[in-house]
Amino acid sequence: MRIKKIETVEVETPVVITTWQSAITMGPKWFVKFGAVFGDEAHLFKAASLTKIMSWLKNAWFRIGTTGTLPGGDDAKMNKLVLEGAFGPVFQVTTTAELIDIGTLAQLKIHMIVLKYPESLRKMYGDLDYQGELDFLTSHDPRNKFITNLVADLKGNSLVLYQFVEKHGEPLFEMIKKKLAGTKRKVYFVSGDVEAEERERIRNLVEKEEGAVIVASVGTFSTGINIRNLHNIVFASPTKSQIRVLQSIGRGLRKTEDDRPTTVYDIADDLSKKGNKNYTLQHGIERAKIYTKEKFDFEVHEVPIS
């Protein structure tokens, strides 16, 4: 069977492999020729553009969508309905916990570290809006020092995931690099500005190293990247997205040659004021619910921080 890149609207090959960004420019008439559609990362098909493409595939009676993560959270039911409208009923072949139990994936241990802030900081920052809270946490030097020291103490290769490049990712990278200066451990930085080829080069390098650290944005390394020699994942930025959490954990579940387990360090922040839980602590609670639902092995540790 011959497969080639699409260069014109006319397609003569029996199989077409394309990104949705390219396909959607073809318009609805282009899609009527297809009798089957296979959508990888099917959880993304709740997006408007992908829903539109699926509606154009009027003759595609065979529809298969694959994903390791279905949408969760408050809008889970709505998203599930959208996906079922695009592909049909959901069929869950297996779970991550089952794959770990039978030895297909690496053993997983999650440590949720709840940073407990002093009363003085709770009074100042405990009732900020969500963005204000994130601005405080990502720029709080003791918090970044805690993450830096944690990473420095870890054995094996580590992936540190952040959300904001300039105000969090870059400072963390510089702090970790400075902390590990004089050692043989290498530190790499990845953001959306780093080309795909360079990300792949870094991935290949880390697979051959011991004690390397990748400081990467969630958007670049939470999906589509598998590092066979990854031992630790640090969630440096808060989130409650089930997809983002599970996809990020999935980066480290490929079994290593020495069969070492994968350890996740989930950083949560307790800035509660007068009994009212702050936003990122609530997000941490939501992540704990995800771990419980997925039957992951996890523990909660409270650590005081200045």
N, C-alpha and C positions, 0 to 999 in steps of 0.2 A: 504494500500500500504506500503510495507516494504522498508525502505531506510537505507543503511549502508555505512560505509566508504570504499573507495577503498583500497584493500590490494594487489590485483594482477591485471594483465592486463585484466583478464576475469571478465566481469560484468554481473550479472544475474538479477539485480534489474531494474525496468522500469525507475527509475529516479536516476541520478547521480549528486551530488552537489560537486563541486571541485574548487580549485583555478587554475588559468591558469598556475601558476608555476609548479604545480603537473601534470596537464593534458598534457602539452607540452612535457614532458619526455616520454609519451606513444608512440609517433610517429604517422604518418598519418593513418596507417591501423586501429588503435584503434578507430578512429572517425567515420568510415563508418557505424557503427551500429546505430547511432543516427539519428532520424527523426526530432528533434526539438532542438533548442538552445535558452536559455534565458541568455542574458548578462547584468548584473547590472553594473552601472557606465559606460554606453556604450561609453561615450566620450573618455575613455581610450583605446578603441579598435583601435585607429589610430596607436598604437604602433606596431612595426614590429612583435613581438612574437604573439600578439593577432590576427593580420591580417593573420598570417600563420595558426593559429588554425582554423580561420573561413574558410580558403581555403581548409582545410582538411575535413571539415564537408560537404562532397559532397552530402549526402542524407538528410541533414537537411533542408527540404523545409520550415519549420516553423521557422522563425527567429525573435525574439523580443529583442530589446535592450532598456533599460530604463536609463534615466539620468535626473537630474535636471538642467544640464548645458551643452550646446553645445559649441564647441570651437569657440572662437572669435579671433579678431586680424588680422594681415596681412595674415596668412595662413589659415583663416577660410574656404575659398572656397575649398581649397585642402583637408582639414580635413573632411569637409562635404561630399565630393565625396568619400573619403575612407570609411566613416561610412555608406554611402548609398550603397556602394559596398558590405559591410559586412552584413547589415541588411535590406536594402531597403529604400524607401522614408521616410523622417522624418514626423512624425505627432505630433504636439505640442498640448497636451491636455489642458494645462492652463499655466499661467505665475505666477511668484512670486507676482507681483503687484495685480493680480486678486485674489489670495488666501488671500492676506492681506486685500483687500477690502471687501471680504465676511466673514472675521473673522476667517478663518481657521488657518492663521498664525498671529503672533504678529504684532502689528503696528511697523513700522520701520522709524527711523529718522537718517540721515547721516549728520555728521558735518565734512566737509573737512577742516582741519586746515593747512594752508600754512604758514610754518615758513619762515620769511623773514630775511635773513642774512645780516649783515652790509657790506658796500663796501669793507672794509679791508679783510674780509674773501672771498668775491666774487673774488677779485683780486688774492688771493692765491689758491683758490680751484675751481673756476668757470669753468676752462677749463680742468679739470682732465678727464681721461677716466672713463668708467662706474665703474670698479672695484675700482679705486682710490677714486671715489666719495663715493661709499658705505663704504670703509674703513674709510674715514673721518667722515661720518655721524654717523655710528654705534659707533664710539669711541668718538664722540664729547660730552663732559660732559654736557654743557648747554642743548643740545637736550635730553639727557637721563634724566636730572633733570626735564625738562618740562614734559616728559612722566610720570615720577614718581609722580610729583605733580598732574598731571591730574588724574591719577589712584587713588591717595589718596583722591581726592575730589569727586570721583564718588560714587553714592549711589547704593546699590544692588551688585550682583556678577558680576565680570569682567573677561574677557579673553583678555590677551595681547599676540598678535601674533608676533613672531620674525622670522628671517631667518637664522642667524648665531649663533650657540650655544655658542662657547667660547668667541667670541669678541663682542657679543651683548646680547644674551639671559641670560647668567650667570651674567654679570654685572648688567643688568636691574633687574633681580631677587633679587640680593643682595641689590640694592638701594631701591627697593620697600619694601622688607622685613625690612630693617633698618628704612624706613620712617614710617611703620606701627607698629613698635615695641612698646609695651606698650598698644596697642589697642587689642580688641578681634578679629580683622580681621585676617584671616589666609591666607598665601601666599603659593602656590604650584608651583613647577617647573617641566616641562615636556619637554623631548627631545627624540630623537630617541633611546637613550640608556635606556629609562624607559620602562619596560616591559608592555605589553598590559594589564595584570591583574592589575598592579599598576595604569595605566591610568584610568581603569574602576573604581577602588576604589576611586580615586580622584574625578571622575565625580559624583559618588554616594554621596560622602561627601559634595561636593559643592551644590548639589541639596537640601540639608537639612540645608544649612547655609545662612547667610545674610552678605554681605560685603566681601566675599572671593574673592581672586584674583588667577587666573591661568596664569602663564607666560609659554607659550607653543610655540614650533616650529610650523611653518606653516604646515610642512609635517605630523605632528602627530595629529593636532587638526583641520585642515581645512576641512577634509572629514571624514565621518563615525562616527562622534561623535555628539550626540544630548544632550544638557544640558537643562533640562526643566526649570531650575531656573536661567537662564543667562540673564542679563539685559544690559550689556555693552560689546562691542568688540572694542579693540584698535589695529589698524594696525600700528605697530611700525616699520615695514620694508617695503620699497617701492617695488611695483610690478605692471606690466601692464597686467598680465595674467587674462583674463576674467574668466576662470574656477576657478582659485585660489581665486579671489575676491568674486565671487558669492558663491562658496562653503564655504568660510570663513564666509560670512554673514549668510549663512544658518544655522550655528551652533547656532545662537541665536534666530531663528524665531519660535521655539516651544513656544506655549502660556504658560504663567505662571499661577498659581492658582489665583493670584491677578490681572491678566490681564494687567500687566505693559508692556509698550512698550520696544522694543529693540533699543538701541542707538549705532551707530557706529561712532568711532572717527578715521578718516582717516588722517594720518600725511603725508603731502607732504612738500618738501623742495625747496625753491627758492634761488638758488645760481647763477642765471643768470648773465652773464658777457657780457657787451657791446651788450645787446639785444639778445644774444644767450641763449636760454633756456637750462639749464643743464638737464642731463639724468633723474634724479628722478622727476624733475618738469614735464617733458614731460610725464613720467609715470602717474603722478597725473592727468594730463589733460586727458589721456586715460581712467583712472578710472572714471573721471567725465562724459566722454562720455558713459561709461557703465551704470552709474546711470541714465543718461538721457534716454538712450535706454530702460532700464528696468522700467522707470517711477517711480523711487524711489524718495522719498521726501528728498532732500539734500540741504545744504547751504554751502557756502564757507566763511571761516574766515581767515583773514590775521593777523598773530601774529609776532611782531618783536622778534628776538632772538639774543643774543650776540655770 
